Amino acid sequence: MKYLAHSGVASRRRSEELIAAGRVRVGGQRVTDPARDVDEDSGVEVDGRPVAPEPHEVWALHKPAGVVSTAREPGRRRAVTDLVDSPRRLYPVGRLDTDSTGLILLTNDGALAERLTHPRYEVPRTYRVRLRRAVTPEQLRLLRGGVDLEDGVTAPARVHKASARVIELTMHEGRNRQVRRMAEAVGNQVVDLVRIRFGSLVLGELAEGRARRLRPAEIRRLWKDAGDER
């Protein structure tokens, strides 16, 4: 499982699903143990195609609305990987709602993706949120202290009021449509949501729909964000 992720085949979770589905062979034999140790000389194949580690890449993309945060989209909608000019088998690090825009990372480095998204490492994400109505002091208090949602109380968040209806919210959780649900739970509604920061990486002036490959120093800072000094 780890070897597949490091080779850019898929995330660890998706790699485990590939193994469970019988699509992975080692030395010509189908494997069922996702923890099996393998290396470049083991003869790993997925769907009959050899798998070998490929050079790692990390890209920052300014995701437009209507683009889905998946490696491929079976329907008619574009996927984030369609907007990155790379021959590598990239997949998104976490997700952004289809209606949301802003910074999303794509990589073929499964280890980095795992650390950036694992709750244990609490890598922060910052969102600029335009609300339907002016935010009240009570709503700010609730957002900062934790909001009771159907899947549990959210962790405390940092919230900066930028204007009457615009806040910047920083959190390290990544539940499904969490920011939108938090706003509704405190009596408001999200009109527009843009992720402007992921760990130490900021969206900056990157135009909507455009992507850029991260520099080695930026990747090292992301590892540091996730508690790994290298």
Order of alpha helices (4+ residues) and beta strands (2+ residues): alpha-alpha-beta-beta-beta-beta-beta-beta-beta-alpha-beta-alpha-beta-beta-beta-beta-alpha-beta-beta-beta-alpha
